[in-house]
């Protein structure tokens, strides 16, 4: 594959997605058939590539070869790696990549986790995932361990919370078994530690973790950590440890967008074998913005109410739902459509008159697409409602939204959306 083409793929997709989608060993291009073949060993990765990256890959190929008839085919190949004995420490089999709902808010962390699970110790080491509570960090940790176990990649996988790590150390000191403690953790091939922020102020724990980290890292063993904040903001943790946390890849998990919240809701609802009305799903997705666990809590309350009162779920209306979940925490959004338009216009240095005009200039069309996406994503407005607001027809609005949704796989577009959201939340929340 030509180096110039490879560089185009890296620029458009970003290094992580490039590593997952088609490194040189598992992809090929047939110029005669105008087709690119991508080989992966996991069905969840296949589905994710097809959904998120195939359009971008096709766009790069068509631009490079100046031909719009290219196709992308993703296939799953059985893993031929030698089977080895694997031991686990408290991995939850229900937390895997197949049932993790991927959206724009978590796709970077998801992609990084997939890369690590495929090649522990070789892809991104250490991997540090941070974000607020209830956004899926623990799910990703378990998914890494479960995929490595499923594919028999590593002999010893340890998942542990920082609290249990502390307790293990305390007990080993008390029972004079510190060498057993060190042997357990320093011989791990994949070490997954959840909520690392809780080792704050624990000097002896930090000392042991520092040496464990060094030994595993020098031996090319995978380390994955989660926290509620980035390494630089961790308080009460030694600088030498923070420096090591920052030495690999840092991935954030942000608040789920509207479409992701809808997908999460539908995924959770499936577990109860019930079928909510689409308007109810939209209502809940608009109400709960901060925390996936809040969504789960709302669903459990609704299901319990329906079952206890023997009510047909189809007869439960939005006004009933509001009453049922009234004591579940809800984040009232203070952002308005005007706030979004003003912020995007300022960010891209275009005027509101230009946004509302019929201009097809790229410098205006792209911000207009972004506004459409954010009106749907943040406020949960319908396509028809957005069309009325921006004075555009329904199909144009749908096209604008889908355009940005696909382009979010590009690091530049993802950065634009992230920066604008941060400005909005900082100013109006």
N, C-alpha and C positions, 0 to 999 in steps of 0.2 A: 504494500500500500504506500502511495507516494507520501513523502514527509510533509509536503505542503498541505495535503488533504488531512493528514493526521492532526496537524496543528490547527486546522480549521475546526475539526471536531472538538479538540480540547478547548479552543476559544469559545465555541458556541455552547458546549455542554458543561464545561467545568471539569477539572481533573477527576473528581470523585465519580461523577456519572460516566465519564469516559472509561475509567478503570473497570466499572461494573459492566457497562454495555458491550464493549468490544475491544479488549486489548488485542494485540496482534495475534495471540495464540488461539483465540476463539472466535474470530470473525474473518470473513472473506468477501471480496467484491468480484462479481462477474460482470464485466463491462459489456459483453455481448448480450447477456440477458437483462442488463440494467437492473441488477438485483444485488442487495447486500444480505448476507446470511450471518446471523449472530447465534452463537451456541452458548447455552448456559446449562447448569446442572440442577436448577431448582425451578419448579413451576411458578412459585410466587415471584421470583425475579423475572421470569419470562413475561408474566402478566404485567408487571410494573414497567418493564422496558417498552412493551407494546403500547401501553396506555400513555406513558409520560414522555418517552424519548423518541419513539419511532417518527413522529411528525417532524421533529427537529433534525434527526438524522437524514430523513428524506429531503428536507429543505437544503441541507448542506450539500448533499450529493447532486441535487438538481442545479444548484448554483455553481458548483465546481465543474460539472460536466456540461453545463448549459443545456440541460435536457430535463423536461418535467415528467418523464414517464418511469422514474425509478420506483422500485418496490423494496420493502424491508420484510424479511422473514426471520422470526425468532424461534429457535427449536430448543427442546430440552434433551440433553444427552445424559444417559445414566452415568453416575459417578463411578469411575473405575479405580478409585484410590483404594489401597489396601485397608482392610478392616482391622481396627485396633481396639483393644479393650479401653473403655472409657468410663470414668467414674464421675458422678455428679454430686453436687452439694446443694440441695434444696432448690432445684429449678422447677418452675411452674410450667407444665407442658401445655397449658392453655395460652400462655403468652408466647406467641410465635409470629413470624413475619406474615403468614397467611392471613391471620385475623387482625393485623395491625392496620388501621385505616390511615392511608397515606393522603396527606393534603399539602397545600402550599406552605403551611406553617411548620411542618415537620419533615418535609421531604429530604432536606439536607442531612439531618440526623439519621433518618432512615437509610439513605444511601450510604452514609459512612458506616453505619452498623452492618449493613449487608456486606460491604467490602471487607470489614474486619472479620465477619463470620466466615467468609469464603477463604480468607488467607490470614489467619491469626498470626500476629507477630510480624507480618510482612506488609500489610496495607497501611494502616495508620496506628502508630503505637507511641505513646498511649492515646486512647480516644477519650475525650472528656466531653460529656453531654450535660448541658445545664438548661434549666427552665423552671418555671413555677410548678407548684405541686399539682398533681392530677392531670398532667399533659402527656404521659406515656413514656417517661424516661425508664421506669422500672420494667415496663413491657419490653422495651428495646433491649435492655440488659439480658432479660431471660431469653428473648428471641435469638440473640447472639449465641448464648450458651446452647440453646436447643438445636439450632442449625448446625453448629460445630459438632454436637453430639450425634445428630441424625446422619451427618455425612462422615462420621468417624474420623474427623480431622485431628482431634486432640485427645490425649490420654487422660488428662485430669483437668476438669473444669470446675471452678469454684465460684459460686455466687454467694455473696454475704452482704448484709447491711453493715454500715460502719459501727452501729451500736453492738452488733454481735461480735464484730472484730475486736472491739474494745473489751467486751466481756470475756472473749476467748483468751486475750492477753492477760487480763487480771487473774483469771482462773489458773492459767499456766504458771504465772509467777507465784501464786498462792500455793499451788501444788508442786512447785519446783520442777515444772515440765516445760521450761521455756524452749528447750531444743526441739521438743515435739511440736510446739507452736510454729517455730521457724521452719521446720521440715515440711509441715503441712502447707504453708503458704508459699514458701520459696521454691517448692517443687511443682507448683501449679503451672499448667501450660496456658490456661486462660483464667485470669483473675478478674472477677466482676464485683466491684464494690459500690453499693448504693448509698446515696446521701452522705458523701464524704465530708460535708460541712460540719457534721456532728463530732468530728475529731478535734474541733476547735478547743484550744486550751489543754488538750490531753498530751502532755509532753512526751511521756514514755510511749504512748501509742504512735505518735508522730515519728519518734526515733525508730521504732520497729518497722513502721510502714516505709520510711525512707530507705532503710537497708533492704527490705523486701522488694521495693520498687527497683532499686539499682540492680539487684541480682537478677530479677526477672527480665528487666530491660536489656541488660548486657547479654543475656542468654536468648534474646529474641522471642521471649514469651509475651503473649498479649495481655495488656492491662486496659481495662475500661472502667471509668469512674463516672458517677453522676453527682450532680449538686444542684442546689436551687439558685446558684449564681456562678458567674465565670470565675476562674482561678484568681484573677487579679483582685477580685472583690471579697475573697474569703478572709475573714478576720480570725485572729487567734491561731493562725497556721503559719509555720516557719516559712521563711522566704525560699529556702532551698527546696522545700516540698512544692511550693507554688510554682517555682521555676520548672520543676519536673512535670507538673501537671500541664504546663503550657508548652512543653517541648514537642508535643505531638499535634493532633488535630483537635480543635475545639468546635463543637457543633451545638447550636442552640435549638430548643424546641419552643416555638412561640404559641400564642393563643390560637386555637383552631379557627379557621375562617368559616363563613356561613355554610359553604358546600361541604366542607369536612365535617362540621357539626351535624349536618343532615345525614351524611354517610354513617357517622358514628351512631347516631340515633337509630337508624334503620338496622344497623348491625346488631345493636343491643336488643332491639325489639324482636329480631328473629329468634333470639334465644328463648323467648316466652311463647313462641308460636301464636302470636296475635298480629293483627294488621291495623295499624293506626291510619286514620284518614290523613291524606297528604297535607291538608290544611293544619292539622294538629302537629304534624312533624315540623312544618314550617314555623309554626308558632313557638314550639319548644326550641328549635334551632336559633330563633331570633332572641329568645329570652336568656338562654344560658350561653355565655360567651367566655367565661373565665376558667372553667374547670370541667374536665370530662367526668369526674366523680359526681359533680352536681347533676349532670345529665343522667348518670346511672341512678342516682338517688330519686330523681323525678320519675323515671320510668318505673322503678320499684314501687313508689307510692301509687302511681296510676294503676299498675297491674294489681296491686293489693286491693285497691278500692274497687276495681271492677270485679275481682274474684269474690271478695267478701260480700258485695252487694248483688252478686249474680246479675251483672248488667252486660248487655251486648256492647262490646267495645265500639261498634259502629254508631251507637247512640250517644256516645260520650262526646259532647261538643266542647269547643274551645272555652266557653264560659265555665263548664264543669271542671275542665283541666286547670284553669286559673285558681279555682277554689281549692282543688285537691293539693296543688303544689304551693299554696300561698306561704307556707313556712319553710320552703326550700330557698336557699340563698339565690337571689337573682341580681344580676348586674344590669342596672338601668343605664343604657347608652346615652351619653350626653352629646354625642357627635351628630351633627345635622348634615344634610346634603350640601348646604351652603359652605359648611366647614371643609368638607372634602374638596369641593370645587376651588375654594380659595387656596387651600394648601397645595393642591396639585398645580394650580396655575402659577403660584409663587415658586414652587420647586422647579418647574420647567421653564420659568420666565416667559409665560404666554399670558395674554389677557383673557378675561372672561368672555369678552365679545368674540374673540377668536375661537374659544371653545364652543360657543353656541353658533358659530358661523357654519357655512357649508364648505369651508376650505378643505382641500385634500392634501395640503402640505404635510410632509412627514412630521415636522416639528410641532404641528398642531394635532394631527390625527393620533399620534401615540399618546399624548396626555389625555385626549378625549377617551381613548380606549381604557386608560388607567382609571379615569373617573368612573366610567361604566362599571369596571371590575370592582372598585371599592364601594360603590353604592350597593352593589349586590352582596359583596363579601362582608362588609362591616355592618350595614344596615338591614341586609336581608330583603331589599326591595325587589319586587317582581320585575321581569323584563318589560312588561307593559308599563308599569309605574315609572321605570327609569326612562323609557321612551317618551312618555308624556312630559317628564321633567326636562329632558335634554332636547325635546322637540325632534326626535328621531323615530323612525318606524321600528316596530317590534323585532323584525329580522335583523336590522342593522345593529340593534342593541345586543342581540344574542351573538352575532358574529364578533362584535367588539369584546364581549366577555370571554368567549371561547378563545379568541386570539391571544389575550393576555394569559388565560389559564394554561395554554400550551407554552407560551413564551416564558412562563415562570421557571421552566426548566433551565433557562439561560441565566447564568450568574448575574449578568448586568440587570436584567429585568427584575429578578428576585431582589437584588439590592435596592433598586428604585422603590419597589413596593414596600419593602421593609423599612426603608428610611422615611417614606411618607407616613406609614402607619405609626412609627415612633413619634413623629412630629404631631400627628393628630392626637395620640393618646397622652402625650406630655402636655399638650396645650388645653385639651378639652375634657380630660378625665380627672 
